[in-house]
Amino acid sequence: MRENILIKVAWQHLTLHKRRTPLSLLGILFGILALVAVGNVSLAMKRRMEIELNKFGPNLVIVRAGVVYVHGRSQRQFSFAKTLRDVKAIRHSILGIDIAIPLSEKEFSIRYKQNKTTARLIGAGPKIFELRNLGLLKGKFYSEGDERLAPRNVVLGYKVW
């Protein structure tokens, strides 16, 4: 009964104020569209974040050995340890570690014809692909046999390719 009265009063106000009615309905429409748009954007961002986090794997911990040098406000450079003994010590002394891999990386600028960009060169063993959940679009990953023979192989990321 009370709802019927509220509907009648709302209808009377809409018919009484004919110039305000289209603006009110337009305001309601834009409000609903804004809520839907924000909801879709936040859902897309959540999915993107899940995809990025799944690239690292469910139980990945990255340990970096070395010294951190701070230059200026926020520029930090890492001086990495250069020995494989650290990796072997981590692998054998900490329980629950399935894979421990040595990794060395350096960022530098590259150029192809008129295109310039920066790229990160990562040197790691063949288990890095399993550890980081990496997939291939074309070609093949290098294997432990390739690592022993030490041919000059490279796996390029999509942007550099």
C-alpha positions in Angstrom: 0.0 0.0 0.0 2.8 2.4 1.0 4.8 1.5 -2.1 1.8 2.4 -4.3 1.6 5.8 -2.7 5.3 6.4 -3.3 5.0 5.4 -6.9 2.0 7.7 -7.4 3.8 10.7 -5.8 6.9 10.1 -8.0 4.8 9.9 -11.1 3.0 13.1 -10.2 6.3 14.9 -9.8 7.6 13.6 -13.1 4.5 14.7 -15.0 4.3 18.0 -13.1 7.9 19.0 -13.9 8.1 18.2 -17.6 11.3 20.1 -18.2 13.1 18.4 -15.3 12.0 14.9 -16.1 14.3 14.3 -19.1 17.2 15.8 -17.2 16.5 13.6 -14.2 16.2 10.4 -16.3 19.4 11.4 -18.2 21.2 11.9 -14.8 20.1 8.5 -13.6 21.1 6.9 -16.9 24.6 8.4 -16.8 25.0 7.4 -13.2 24.2 3.8 -14.0 26.5 3.8 -17.0 29.3 5.2 -14.9 28.8 2.4 -12.3 28.8 -0.3 -15.0 32.0 1.2 -16.6 33.9 1.4 -13.3 32.8 -2.1 -12.5 34.0 -3.5 -15.8 37.3 -1.6 -15.6 38.0 -2.9 -12.1 37.1 -6.4 -13.1 39.5 -6.2 -16.1 42.3 -4.8 -13.9 41.7 -7.7 -11.4 42.0 -10.3 -14.3 45.1 -8.6 -15.6 46.7 -8.6 -12.2 45.9 -12.3 -11.7 47.5 -13.1 -15.1 50.6 -11.2 -14.2 50.9 -12.8 -10.8 50.3 -16.3 -12.3 53.4 -15.8 -14.5 55.5 -16.0 -11.4 54.0 -19.2 -10.2 52.1 -19.9 -7.0 55.1 -20.4 -4.6 57.9 -18.3 -6.0 60.4 -16.5 -3.8 63.2 -14.5 -5.4 66.3 -14.1 -3.3 68.9 -11.6 -4.5 72.3 -11.7 -3.0 74.7 -8.7 -3.1 74.8 -5.1 -2.2 72.3 -2.3 -2.9 73.7 1.0 -4.0 71.3 4.0 -3.8 72.0 6.9 -6.2 69.8 10.0 -5.7 66.3 9.7 -4.5 65.0 6.5 -5.9 67.6 5.0 -8.2 68.9 1.7 -6.9 71.4 -0.6 -8.4 72.1 -4.1 -7.3 75.5 -5.7 -7.1 74.8 -9.4 -7.6 76.8 -12.2 -6.1 78.9 -13.9 -8.8 79.2 -17.4 -7.4 77.1 -20.5 -7.8 78.0 -21.6 -4.3 75.2 -19.4 -2.9 72.6 -21.2 -5.1 73.8 -24.6 -4.1 73.8 -23.6 -0.4 70.2 -22.3 -0.6 69.1 -25.5 -2.5 70.6 -27.9 0.1 70.2 -26.0 3.3 66.6 -24.8 3.2 63.8 -27.4 3.3 61.0 -27.3 0.8 62.9 -25.8 -2.1 62.1 -27.6 -5.3 64.1 -25.4 -7.7 66.9 -22.9 -7.1 68.5 -21.3 -10.1 71.3 -18.9 -10.6 70.2 -15.8 -12.4 72.1 -12.8 -13.7 70.4 -9.8 -15.4 71.5 -6.6 -17.0 69.4 -3.8 -18.6 70.7 -2.1 -21.7 69.4 -0.2 -24.7 69.0 -1.9 -28.1 68.4 -0.6 -31.6 67.1 -2.1 -34.8 67.0 0.3 -37.8 65.2 3.4 -36.5 63.6 1.7 -33.4 65.3 2.1 -30.0 64.2 0.5 -26.7 65.6 -0.9 -23.5 65.8 -4.6 -22.9 66.7 -6.8 -20.0 69.2 -9.6 -20.7 68.7 -12.5 -18.3 71.2 -15.3 -17.9 69.7 -18.4 -16.2 69.5 -22.1 -16.4 66.9 -24.0 -18.4 64.7 -24.5 -15.4 63.8 -20.8 -15.4 61.1 -21.5 -18.0 59.4 -24.0 -15.6 59.8 -21.7 -12.6 58.4 -18.6 -14.2 55.6 -20.4 -16.1 56.8 -19.1 -19.4 55.3 -20.2 -22.7 56.6 -20.0 -26.3 54.9 -18.5 -29.4 57.5 -19.9 -31.7 60.8 -21.9 -31.5 62.0 -24.0 -28.5 63.5 -23.4 -25.1 67.1 -24.5 -24.5 67.7 -27.6 -22.5 70.3 -28.8 -19.9 72.2 -30.5 -22.8 72.4 -27.1 -24.5 73.6 -25.6 -21.3 76.5 -28.1 -21.1 77.5 -27.6 -24.7 77.2 -23.8 -24.3 76.0 -22.9 -27.8 75.0 -19.2 -28.3 71.3 -19.6 -27.8 68.8 -16.9 -26.9 65.1 -16.9 -26.1 63.6 -13.5 -27.1 60.6 -11.9 -25.5 57.8 -10.8 -27.7 58.5 -7.1 -27.5 62.2 -7.4 -28.4 61.4 -9.8 -31.2 
